[in-house]
Structures are given as C-alpha cells and as structure tokens.
Amino acid sequence: MSGVRDRVFGQAPIGRNSDPLDLESSEGPMIGDNLTSQPMWIVMASSESTASDHLADLVRLQAERARASGHKPGEMVEGVEAIVIRRNSETGRKHYGLLKWGLIPNHAPNMSRPHLHARAETVAELRPFAQSFRQRRCVITVDFFKQRRTIGQPKGKLFAIGMADQSDLLIAGIWDAWNIRGTDTWIRTFATITVPANELVGEIHDRMPAILTKDQLPFWFGDVEMPLPEVQDLLRPFPSRGMIRWPAESKRPPMVVEEQQPDSEPDLFTPRS
C-alpha cells in the first residue's frame, strides 16, 4: 500500500432535492481522486453469502472495482470502497452501501486529508468526527483484520487476527457525505474506530479496531436510545478469549468451536453453519 497511488471512486451525482445523507438515495457509478496515506491496519471484507440480491450485487461491484484498482476482491484498503452497514434515522432500516475508506467530513474544504481511523477516546469531541459520531455511526462486517507488528521483532511483519470459530467481526465506524463544491455530486466516506489493543493484539501493536457484539448493535445504530457517553463506552478492547492470530502469509488455522460450559457466559457471535 505504501507508495502506491490507488484509483479511487467516489459518489455518483444525487439530485438537487435529494438529501445526501438519505440512505434511500440510489448509489451509482463513482468518481474520485487519489489517496496515499498509510493505514494502521487493513481488513478483509466478509465473503459470506446472503439472500440479499442487493448485497450480492454490491459484493460483485466491489470486487470489480477492487480489481480495477489493483487490489484483491474483498480486501479493504485505503481509498478503496468497502461494504458498510448504515441506518436510516427516519425509517430505522439498515442499508448496505459502498463507501470509500477515508472519512472526508462534510465541512472539509477539500479532500486532501482523509481520516482512515478515529480514536474511541476522542471520537465524540474532535471536529472531524463529532457530528458523524452523533448522527452517522456504521458497521463494517469483516472476516478478520490485519495488523503490522510495531511491538517486538520482526518489526513490520503482518499478522491476521480473527475469531477462532471464524465468525464475523463487527467493526465500529462513522461515515459522512462531502459535496464537490459547485456540483450536485456527493462522496460518501467512512472511518473505522480504534481502541487500545487487547492482550492478544497488544503483543504486536498498541491499537486495534473497535469490535462490537450483536447485542450492542441496537444501541450503536440508535434503534434503542442511549446517552452518547454510554454509546462511546461501548468502544472497548474486545476480549482476547476466542480470538486467534496467525502470520498473514500463512493459511488461516482450522475453525475451533469452544464448547459452552454450563456456568460460562454465552458466545458473543454465532458460528457460521
């Protein structure tokens, strides 16, 4: 990724009377520019098939655009579109959409400084993120994420981290829509939220993506009202138990399903069938 000029796509024109933050608006061919900032980590988008024709179409479209920009289908890297789950605040419906990774706040004067990450500790206060955190929270569903070693040796070695039972990870994010001045074109982008690393990730890096549980999603999306400080408190290091780490160049270890003990807490994720 470093030193590579990615072909980047943005958001197709939306009608003059359309709300750029209205999730019911259709999404079409994209336009864009180049981004070159170095992300702290990358993730692999979930390849699990669903019954949703719309989602299947987005998966195919994302794969086509990933190949056109020189990346593997499903791999989420800087400036490349990823499938993001958002909520329409008026209807309460959840929507899948293709958004560029690298948040451009709607008040930004230009697209020169996209934000790949927002720290959980300051996401509610810093100007680039505060409005999106209040109004436009999202989730990115991934199979696993990759992290470069910055602690210990060898520095720079790439590792993959996921669930031992191969269930999906639900990454917390925020999104926004930015207008190309003097046009009817809006570009939708998102940033992922990071938290201090748990014990497993902390052996190689001091930060990791904020991972939510399914039980937390109604509060994160706003289906159930919760004071903003309590929403922010959802962003904690995900427990190491049940997670695994392996060298990114190696094959993922076989699925391990831990047996449920009678007095133990229920699983946070449902393993794939």
Salt bridges, closest charged atoms under 4 A:
ASP6 OD1 - HIS71 NE2 2.98
GLU24 OE1 - ARG93 NH1 3.84
GLU24 OE2 - HIS95 NE2 3.61
GLU27 OE2 - ARG86 NH2 2.85
GLU27 OE2 - ARG188 NH1 3.02
ASP33 OD1 - LYS100 NZ 3.73
GLU48 OE1 - ARG272 NE 3.43
ASP57 OD1 - ARG60 NH2 2.18
GLU75 OE2 - LYS146 NZ 3.80
GLU81 OE2 - ARG65 NH1 3.12
GLU121 OE2 - ARG207 NH1 2.79
ASP143 OD1 - ARG272 NH2 2.43
ASP168 OD1 - ARG272 NH2 2.44
ASP176 OD1 - ARG136 NH2 3.37
ASP184 OD1 - ARG16 NH1 3.42
GLU203 OE1 - ARG245 NH1 2.93
ASP206 OD1 - HIS205 ND1 3.12
ASP223 OD1 - ARG87 NE 2.54
ASP223 OD2 - LYS94 NZ 2.82
ASP233 OD1 - ARG236 NH2 2.91
GLU249 OE2 - LYS157 NZ 2.96
GLU258 OE2 - ARG241 NH2 2.58
